[in-house]
Amino acid sequence: MNSGSEEIHKYCEEHTSPASQVLKDIERATHLQTTQPRMLSGHLQGRFLSLLSSLQRPQRILEIGTFTGYATLCLAEGLAEKGEIHTLEVNEELKPMLEEYWSSSALKEKIHLHITDALVYLKQYQGKPWDLVFLDAAKQDYPDYFELLQAQTRKGSMIIADNVLWSGKVLDEKQTDKSTSALRKYAEKVQSHEDWENVMIPLRDGLLVARKK
């Protein structure tokens, strides 16, 4: 999941601001209580998300794919004073864990959890534009998320997509499964869309950061 050597990754983490105790607790619980702890954003990516959010100072954040809520809190750290984050998770079994750890955070009142399918939510959404969106759910749906978000974002809005390198499979032409193919299609859509400027970063499993012009 990490681009570059483990030594480089460790060095980067050692020279990155520390995470809060709540985040450390979530990371530990994720490794102890879930079968896929590698899905966690982790320290380095988490601090990067927090920094981007703090630079943006968004009023409204949408997170698609909550998992154990680590990235949720990282993104929430950058919210404007009266800002809020809405996070979508399809697995209802994660709700008790999310509520337990979020309850000990000063940001808990800013977080709104929706147990729902992301495509259904986006197709029905009629609210205010999102200032910041983080995609970290079903990879095969990334292109559809992007299309639906065109009408739900504004000038200056940012979309951050996780796992765009997919453990390097996007570079292997023999890999034609739905997720890998969709991630390639997503990257191409963003790259070719005249309304967006973007940069792909080889951090962990790859982040594609796009900003609406």
N, C-alpha and C positions, 0 to 999 in steps of 0.2 A: 504493500500500500504506500510505501514511502519512496519518492523519487530520490535518486542518489544513494550513497552508502549510509549504513546505520550510524557510522561515526560522524558523518556530516550532519545527519538529522539530530543526533544527540548534542552536537556542538551548537546547532541552531537553537534547540530547546534551552540549553544552558544560558544562552544570551537572549532570551525572550522573557518578558515580564511574567511574574508568577500568576497562577490562576487562584481564584478564591477557594476557600475551604469547601464551600458547597459544590463547586465544580470538581474538586478532588474527591469528594464523597461520591458524586455521581459516577465519576470514572471508575472508582473502585467497585461500586455496586454493579455497574454495567459488566465488568469482568467476572464478577461473582454470580450474577443472577441471569445473564442472558447467554444465548448460544452463539451470538455473532457480535462479540465486543468490538471487532474491527470496524464495525459500522459507526462507532463513536468518532466524532470530529477530533478529539484529543487536544492536547495542550497547544502545540504550535499552530494548528489550523484554527483552533478556538480563539487564540489571541489575535490571529489575523482577521477573523470575522468580527471580533469585538472592535478592532481598530478601524476597519472599514465602516462599521456602523457608527462609531464615534465621529468619524470624519463626515459622514452623511447627516448625522443627527436627525434621523427619520421620525416622522409622526406616526407612520403606519408601516409595520413590517408584516410580510406574509412568509411563513415558513411551511414548505411542503415536505412533510416527512419529519416527524418529531423524534422518533426512536426514544431514547431515555432522557431527552431534554437538555443535553449538554450544550449543543449549539444554540438552542433557544435562549438560554441565559446569556451566552456570549453575545448574541445579537442584541438582546434586550439591554445590555450594558450601555449601548450607544444611543438609546432612544432619547428623544426630546423630553422635556419635563412632563408633558401631558401625553406622551406617545404611548403606543400599545403595539403588541405583537400578537398576531393570530397564527396559531400553528395547527396544521392538519395532520392527523394520524389515523390510519385505518385500523390499527390493532388496538382494540379496546382493553386488552389484557395489560397494556402498559400504563393505563391511567392511574392505578394506585401508586405505582412507583413514581410517576411524574408528580403527582400531587404531594407525595411525601417529601420529596427533595425541594420542590419549588416552594413549599410552605415555609422553609427556613431561609428563604431569600428575601431581601428587601425589595426585589423586583416583582414579587408574586402578583401584585395587583395589576401589573401591566400585561400579564400573560393570559391569553384566552385560548383554551384548548378546544378543538373541534374534532370529535371522532367521526370521520367521514371520508368518503372517497374524494380525492383531490379534483379529479375531472368533473365530478358532479358539482362540487362546491364552486369551481371556477365558472362552469356553464350557467349556474344560477346567480352568481354574484352580481349585485347592482349597487354596491357601495362606493365609497370614495377611492381614488387611485392609491395604489401602493407606492411607497417611496423606496422600499427595499424588499427584494424577494430572494429567498434562499431555496433552491431546488435540491432536495436530497431524498427523493422517494423513488417510485417505479421508473427505472431508466427508460423503458420502452415508451413512456408517456412524455418524456422531455419535449419532443417537437410539438406535441399538442398543447402542453403547458405554455410554451413560448407563443404559439399562435393566439391562445385565449388571453394571455397577459398583454397583448398589444393594446387592447381597449381598456385595460385596467391599470395602466401605468401612464406616467406623464414625462415631460421633459425633465431630465435630471434623475429620473428613477434608475435604480440599479438592480440587475438580476445576477445573482451568483449561483452557478451550477456546480455541484460537487460530482466527483467520480467521472469526469469527462475523459480521463485516460484509461479507465477501466482495466487497471493492472497491465497496461500496455496493449491490450487486445485490439484497440482501435487502429493500431499500426499493422496488424496482421490481417492481410486480405482473406486468409482462410477462415477467419472468425466472422461468421455471418448470422449468429444468433440474434434474436430480436433486440436485446439490450445493447449489444455492441453496435448493431446497425443503426439503432435509434440515436445513440450517442454521436456517431459520425454525422448523421443527418442533422442533429441539433447544432453541432459545431458549425456545420456548413450554413445552416439557416442564419445563425447569429452573424457569422463572418460576412455573408452576402447581403444582409439586410441594411438598407441605406439609412435607417433611422437609429441604428445602434453602432457605438464604437466599443471595442472589446479587446481583452488581453487574456490569453490562456497561460496559466501559471502551473508549473510542475510541482506543486505542493501536495504532499501525500499522494492521493490518487488523481490529482488534477482538479483545478478550479478554473472555470471560465467566467470571468467578470465582465459584464456588459453594462454600459450606461447609455440611456436614451438621450439622443442629441436634442 
